[in-house]
Amino acid sequence: MVIDQLRREFTVRKGYWFAPKLFGYGATPVTWQGWAVTLGFAAMVITLATLIRDPVASVAVATALAVPFLVLVHAKTDGGWHWRWGARR
């Protein structure tokens, strides 16, 4: 029963890549596209953080990458972002 409920919570409509988190604010990837974008973002940030020695420039680049990533995640989240306290009823 719990597995079926979790599966329902993390099933998204066609065209969406992320589902809202069950607790808190934000989204989690649930399709291969969502996971690919998330892992690509993380890889770029880690790679650039190791290549750029200046801490200020490193934070600036990470922020420049994070803003479009978060806009994309928000646009591709089925159900939008708001604070959640558990499963939908």
Phi, psi and omega in degrees: 000317181294319180298317179296321179293317177296319179300318178296319182295327184253023172261130183242157177289162181302136179097348178257145183246345185232149174246149177298147175295152178287324180232133177095204187239135176126198185217164177229142180291139180230355176239168181296328179294318178297317178294321180296316179295317181295313180293323176296318177299312180299319180296319179295317181296315180295316180297312181292328178293327179279333181276327182266117184276334181283120183299323180293316179295323179297316178293321179296317180292317179298320178293318179297330176278325185290323184298306179294328177298313180293324176296317178297315179299317179298317181292329184261013178267124179279107179114355177074177181250125166198166183296133180235148181244024179134197185296149174293149181249000000 
